[in-house]
Amino acid sequence: MNEIKINTEFIKLDALLKFASLVGSGGEAKVLIQDGKVLVNGEVCTMRGKKIRSGDTVAIIGEDEVKVI
């Protein structure tokens, strides 16, 4: 599991996917999230603007998980 440090209270899910280099573009993030292929804390999340905070984990199904610190 990789760790990603943020310096703000939260980061939106689509922005985190780009920031963590899990996707190459915002468009790719949008499609993966809408298709239900992104997990937040082990549960499918289809909200692009979901606020991700320190302690949360995010993963694309079938790929490595990222922990926000």
WOTASUL-V608978 format. One record per backbone hydrogen bond with DSSP energy under -0.5 kcal/mol. NH is the residue of the N-H (numbers start at 1). CO is the residue of the C=O. Records with the same first field share a line. If there is no record, write none. Layout:
NH = CO + CO
This chain:
2 = 65
4 = 67
11 = 52
13 = 50
14 = 48
16 = 12
17 = 13
18 = 14
19 = 15
20 = 16
21 = 18
22 = 17
23 = 17
29 = 25
30 = 26
31 = 27
32 = 28
33 = 29
34 = 30
35 = 31
36 = 33
37 = 32
39 = 59
40 = 43
41 = 57
43 = 40
45 = 38
48 = 46
50 = 47
52 = 11 + 50
53 = 51
55 = 68
56 = 53
58 = 66
59 = 39
60 = 64
61 = 37
63 = 60
66 = 58
67 = 2
68 = 56
69 = 4
